[in-house]
Every structure is written in C-alpha cells, then in structure tokens.
Amino acid sequence: MKIEQIHKNSADFQKLKSFVEKHQLTFNSEAWLRIYNEQSIFQCAIFNNNNDVIGCFIYYRFRKSVLKFVITPPFAPDVELFYINPSESVVGRNSFDKEVMTTLAAYFDALHVPYLNLNFPATVIDTQPFTWKGYTAKTRYSYLINLSQGQEELHANLSSEKRKSLNKAEKDGLIIQQTRNHELVYSLIVKSLERNHVAKNLSILRSILFDFADENNSFAFVAYQNNEPAGAAFCIVDGQKAVYLFGGLEPANKHHGAGVSCMWQSIIKAKELGLKWFDFEGSMNASIERYFREFGGTLTPYFCVEKVSWMLRPLLLLKKQ
C-alpha cells in the first residue's frame, strides 16, 4: 500500500478521477478542488500493491511567516478520506483499516510541518496510528438526520421551539424560496460571519457559490419577510447526503423563523432528492450545537487529529488566552 500526491499531470490522474466519480466524492472532485489556490490544496490517492486506486483524501497547506500549517481544507467538513476495504472477515477488515491509517500517519508525519489539524469522516474510527506518532486525537460531533423517515415523522422530531418558529413564520407570511441568486445568499452569509467575527477565507466562499455550485451539486433557500430577504441556507450534495455548509440572517429584517424555515426546507429538499442523510456538519459551539440538536438528528461523533510542535505551543496558548 502506498500514498501519492496526484495533480493534473500525474500519470494516475484519470484513474483517480474515475474513482472519485464512481463513488460520488464531492469534496475530492475537480469542481470542488478548483475553488482553492492550486498551491494550497493537495489531493492524494491510496494505491494497493497492484497499483489500483483504492482510496483518496484531501488536505490544505498554507504558510504564516516561515511556518507551514496543514489543515482540513476551509469549508470542507473533513478531509473526505474514503477507501475500499476488500476484506470480508472482522480481523481482516480491522487489519486493513489499521494499515491504511498507519500509512496515512506516516505520510503526514513525513511532511514535517509544525502544525497539523485534520478532521476525519464519521466512518473513520481508528486513529491509533496517529496517537502512536504523538498526535492528539479529539472527538468532535455533528447531527445527522435519517431521511428515510416520512415528512410527518421528521416534523414530529423537531423540538417544540423549532415547530413554533415554523408556525410563526407561516403565520407572519414569510415566503421561503429555493434560489440560484447566490449574490444574495453570499451577502446574507457574510453578514452573519462578520457579526460572529469569523469572516475568513471569503474568496473561497465566493468561489464555492459562484464557481462550484450548480443545480446538481447544491441548493439554497432564502426566506423573505415583506418582500425583503431575512435569512438563507446553503447545502452541498455529497454522495447520498446533503451537507449544510452555510447560513445567514439579515440583521435589519430579523424574524425568529427565517433561519429555521430555510433549514427545514433544505431538509425536505434533501429528502425529495432521494438522499439518505442530512448532515449539519457539526459545531463545538454550545449555542450552535443546541440549534442543530433541536432539528431532531442523531448525535454523531467524528475524530480530529492534531500535532503541534514545541515552538508553536506557547503562541497557540497565548492566542487562546
């Protein structure tokens, strides 16, 4: 087993492209990777001993001063590590998973960067090889809604507060519309990001909305009150699930039900598309976690690994303080 970085001029580029398309790996797709500066985004293929592509993942590298950082790509939920495990026995599958993660840990360790932080998909549960190399493994959480339920059941699973918000939005005449007006969606998202002091990587955000998004890989809803926009939600279609990526509210036209209604319509849209899951993409912020929790999804853990060099630890500690 080996890992190789793949770019457009690589001999195995088409082989990896076919693998990504076959398994509907949106965040490994050419369209998604184009939103980043090509010097910062890296896509890797995992090969078996026959040189067949059996897996892939992505990561993002940037520099601050003389220091290099490796992280999950901005706005991607994780590094979208995906691979085919050919083993049929329990021991065989566990051993294959271990080999993949051992090879992955060795790959990232060989980059010799002072800071590394990677989110793995919920399907990846073995981080031991990273721990053995001195990484810290952390557990993060998202909420997933099983869309095999009927709409009435999905509605019944909402908290009473969310149902009240939907009812008030309807009573007050809010209109919720699916939209391709991404300029409007962008403006609402940025206002919320700025209000929460997290307005970063806006050029990448614009590229997602204006270069990546199309009618097949994404959808957005906007809530209108008195013909003025009040809120928005934007989702990506990734294989068999919809991933909630961004939301925004208009502070000059506040309504408690605007964001809730856009999210609810996004869930219904994902079900109508025949998708299996709706993924809130997760947050460790207590108030955001509660907001997501009240839509009735299942709490789902996923792992993050981090390694910080001794020279960076005092700086990161100072930043947190």
LINPEPE-V641158 format. One record per residue. N is the residue number from 1. RES is the residue in three letters. PSI is psi as a letter, one per 40 degrees, with the letter a starting at -180 (NA if undefined). OMEGA is omega in whole degrees, 0 to 359 (none if undefined). Layout:
N:RES:PSI:OMEGA ; N:RES:PSI:OMEGA
This chain:
1:MET:h:178 ; 2:LYS:i:176 ; 3:ILE:h:177 ; 4:GLU:h:173 ; 5:GLN:h:184 ; 6:ILE:h:173 ; 7:HIS:i:188 ; 8:LYS:d:181 ; 9:ASN:e:180 ; 10:SER:i:180 ; 11:ALA:d:183 ; 12:ASP:e:182 ; 13:PHE:d:182 ; 14:GLN:d:179 ; 15:LYS:d:179 ; 16:LEU:d:179 ; 17:LYS:d:179 ; 18:SER:d:179 ; 19:PHE:d:180 ; 20:VAL:d:181 ; 21:GLU:d:181 ; 22:LYS:d:185 ; 23:HIS:e:174 ; 24:GLN:f:182 ; 25:LEU:g:187 ; 26:THR:d:185 ; 27:PHE:e:170 ; 28:ASN:e:186 ; 29:SER:i:176 ; 30:GLU:d:183 ; 31:ALA:d:180 ; 32:TRP:d:184 ; 33:LEU:d:180 ; 34:ARG:e:181 ; 35:ILE:e:182 ; 36:TYR:i:169 ; 37:ASN:h:187 ; 38:GLU:e:176 ; 39:GLN:e:185 ; 40:SER:d:184 ; 41:ILE:h:182 ; 42:PHE:h:176 ; 43:GLN:h:182 ; 44:CYS:i:176 ; 45:ALA:i:174 ; 46:ILE:h:183 ; 47:PHE:i:171 ; 48:ASN:a:184 ; 49:ASN:e:176 ; 50:ASN:e:181 ; 51:ASN:f:173 ; 52:ASP:i:175 ; 53:VAL:h:179 ; 54:ILE:e:181 ; 55:GLY:i:180 ; 56:CYS:i:176 ; 57:PHE:i:179 ; 58:ILE:i:170 ; 59:TYR:i:187 ; 60:TYR:h:180 ; 61:ARG:h:176 ; 62:PHE:i:183 ; 63:ARG:h:169 ; 64:LYS:h:187 ; 65:SER:b:181 ; 66:VAL:e:185 ; 67:LEU:i:178 ; 68:LYS:i:181 ; 69:PHE:i:175 ; 70:VAL:h:185 ; 71:ILE:i:168 ; 72:THR:h:181 ; 73:PRO:h:179 ; 74:PRO:h:178 ; 75:PHE:e:172 ; 76:ALA:h:181 ; 77:PRO:d:181 ; 78:ASP:a:180 ; 79:VAL:e:182 ; 80:GLU:f:172 ; 81:LEU:h:179 ; 82:PHE:h:176 ; 83:TYR:i:179 ; 84:ILE:h:177 ; 85:ASN:h:185 ; 86:PRO:e:185 ; 87:SER:i:180 ; 88:GLU:d:181 ; 89:SER:i:179 ; 90:VAL:d:180 ; 91:VAL:d:181 ; 92:GLY:d:180 ; 93:ARG:d:179 ; 94:ASN:d:180 ; 95:SER:d:178 ; 96:PHE:d:177 ; 97:ASP:d:181 ; 98:LYS:d:180 ; 99:GLU:d:178 ; 100:VAL:d:184 ; 101:MET:d:175 ; 102:THR:d:178 ; 103:THR:d:180 ; 104:LEU:d:179 ; 105:ALA:d:179 ; 106:ALA:d:179 ; 107:TYR:d:183 ; 108:PHE:d:178 ; 109:ASP:d:181 ; 110:ALA:e:177 ; 111:LEU:d:176 ; 112:HIS:f:176 ; 113:VAL:i:183 ; 114:PRO:e:179 ; 115:TYR:h:178 ; 116:LEU:h:179 ; 117:ASN:h:186 ; 118:LEU:h:171 ; 119:ASN:h:176 ; 120:PHE:i:175 ; 121:PRO:i:180 ; 122:ALA:d:180 ; 123:THR:e:182 ; 124:VAL:h:184 ; 125:ILE:e:182 ; 126:ASP:h:177 ; 127:THR:e:182 ; 128:GLN:d:181 ; 129:PRO:d:175 ; 130:PHE:d:179 ; 131:THR:d:180 ; 132:TRP:d:178 ; 133:LYS:e:174 ; 134:GLY:e:177 ; 135:TYR:i:172 ; 136:THR:h:177 ; 137:ALA:h:180 ; 138:LYS:i:178 ; 139:THR:h:175 ; 140:ARG:i:187 ; 141:TYR:i:171 ; 142:SER:i:172 ; 143:TYR:h:178 ; 144:LEU:h:176 ; 145:ILE:h:176 ; 146:ASN:h:186 ; 147:LEU:e:176 ; 148:SER:e:177 ; 149:GLN:i:175 ; 150:GLY:i:182 ; 151:GLN:d:179 ; 152:GLU:d:179 ; 153:GLU:d:177 ; 154:LEU:d:180 ; 155:HIS:d:180 ; 156:ALA:d:181 ; 157:ASN:e:177 ; 158:LEU:i:174 ; 159:SER:i:179 ; 160:SER:d:179 ; 161:GLU:d:180 ; 162:LYS:d:178 ; 163:ARG:d:177 ; 164:LYS:d:179 ; 165:SER:d:178 ; 166:LEU:d:180 ; 167:ASN:d:180 ; 168:LYS:d:178 ; 169:ALA:d:179 ; 170:GLU:d:181 ; 171:LYS:d:182 ; 172:ASP:e:174 ; 173:GLY:f:176 ; 174:LEU:h:178 ; 175:ILE:h:181 ; 176:ILE:h:184 ; 177:GLN:h:170 ; 178:GLN:i:187 ; 179:THR:i:169 ; 180:ARG:e:178 ; 181:ASN:g:185 ; 182:HIS:e:175 ; 183:GLU:d:177 ; 184:LEU:d:179 ; 185:VAL:d:180 ; 186:TYR:d:183 ; 187:SER:d:179 ; 188:LEU:d:179 ; 189:ILE:d:183 ; 190:VAL:d:178 ; 191:LYS:d:178 ; 192:SER:d:178 ; 193:LEU:d:179 ; 194:GLU:d:180 ; 195:ARG:d:180 ; 196:ASN:e:177 ; 197:HIS:f:178 ; 198:VAL:f:181 ; 199:ALA:g:181 ; 200:LYS:i:176 ; 201:ASN:f:184 ; 202:LEU:d:177 ; 203:SER:d:177 ; 204:ILE:d:177 ; 205:LEU:d:179 ; 206:ARG:d:181 ; 207:SER:d:177 ; 208:ILE:d:185 ; 209:LEU:d:189 ; 210:PHE:d:180 ; 211:ASP:d:183 ; 212:PHE:d:192 ; 213:ALA:h:171 ; 214:ASP:a:187 ; 215:GLU:e:181 ; 216:ASN:d:187 ; 217:ASN:e:183 ; 218:SER:i:173 ; 219:PHE:i:181 ; 220:ALA:i:176 ; 221:PHE:i:176 ; 222:VAL:h:176 ; 223:ALA:h:179 ; 224:TYR:h:173 ; 225:GLN:h:184 ; 226:ASN:f:178 ; 227:ASN:e:177 ; 228:GLU:h:181 ; 229:PRO:h:181 ; 230:ALA:d:181 ; 231:GLY:i:181 ; 232:ALA:i:173 ; 233:ALA:i:181 ; 234:PHE:h:183 ; 235:CYS:i:175 ; 236:ILE:i:173 ; 237:VAL:h:181 ; 238:ASP:g:182 ; 239:GLY:b:183 ; 240:GLN:e:178 ; 241:LYS:i:172 ; 242:ALA:h:181 ; 243:VAL:h:176 ; 244:TYR:h:186 ; 245:LEU:d:183 ; 246:PHE:i:169 ; 247:GLY:i:179 ; 248:GLY:i:178 ; 249:LEU:i:178 ; 250:GLU:h:183 ; 251:PRO:d:180 ; 252:ALA:e:182 ; 253:ASN:f:187 ; 254:LYS:h:169 ; 255:HIS:h:186 ; 256:HIS:d:184 ; 257:GLY:e:185 ; 258:ALA:d:181 ; 259:GLY:d:180 ; 260:VAL:d:181 ; 261:SER:d:178 ; 262:CYS:d:178 ; 263:MET:d:180 ; 264:TRP:d:178 ; 265:GLN:d:176 ; 266:SER:d:178 ; 267:ILE:d:180 ; 268:ILE:d:178 ; 269:LYS:d:179 ; 270:ALA:d:178 ; 271:LYS:d:180 ; 272:GLU:d:179 ; 273:LEU:e:180 ; 274:GLY:e:179 ; 275:LEU:i:184 ; 276:LYS:d:187 ; 277:TRP:i:168 ; 278:PHE:h:187 ; 279:ASP:h:180 ; 280:PHE:e:174 ; 281:GLU:e:167 ; 282:GLY:i:174 ; 283:SER:i:175 ; 284:MET:e:174 ; 285:ASN:h:188 ; 286:ALA:d:183 ; 287:SER:d:178 ; 288:ILE:d:178 ; 289:GLU:d:180 ; 290:ARG:d:179 ; 291:TYR:d:179 ; 292:PHE:d:183 ; 293:ARG:d:186 ; 294:GLU:e:173 ; 295:PHE:e:170 ; 296:GLY:f:178 ; 297:GLY:i:178 ; 298:THR:h:178 ; 299:LEU:h:186 ; 300:THR:h:180 ; 301:PRO:i:169 ; 302:TYR:i:189 ; 303:PHE:i:174 ; 304:CYS:h:175 ; 305:VAL:i:184 ; 306:GLU:i:174 ; 307:LYS:h:182 ; 308:VAL:h:180 ; 309:SER:i:182 ; 310:TRP:d:183 ; 311:MET:d:182 ; 312:LEU:d:186 ; 313:ARG:d:179 ; 314:PRO:d:180 ; 315:LEU:d:180 ; 316:LEU:d:178 ; 317:LEU:d:179 ; 318:LEU:d:179 ; 319:LYS:d:180 ; 320:LYS:d:180 ; 321:GLN:NA:none
